[in-house]
Each structure stands twice: as structure tokens, then as C-alpha cells.
């Protein structure tokens, strides 16, 4: 039983990590979008 509990808690930890990683990726996408938009604006300003 303790082994099962341990395994389950490890699984939960991994799940949290995965969710955290996915939210990071999401934030990254948004950041990249913002940055690319800024670059476009800068290019427009330079022209």
C-alpha cells in the first residue's frame, strides 16, 4: 500500500510538472507573438 501511495504521489507531481510545462509553453507562444508583432511595428516605423 505505501508503495502505491508513493507511486501515486509521484504521478501527481509529474502531472503538476506537465501542467506547469504546458502553461509555460502557452506563455512562450504569447510572448513570441508579442515580440514578432513588435518587430513588425519597428520595421514599419523604419520604412
FENPEQUI-V641343 format. One record per run of one state. SS is the DSSP state (H for helix, E for strand, L for the rest). FROM is the first residue (numbers start at 0). LEN is the number of residues. If there is no record, write none. Layout:
BEGIN
ss/from/len
SS/FROM/LEN
SS/FROM/LEN
END
This chain:
BEGIN
ss/from/len
L/0/1
H/1/45
L/46/1
END
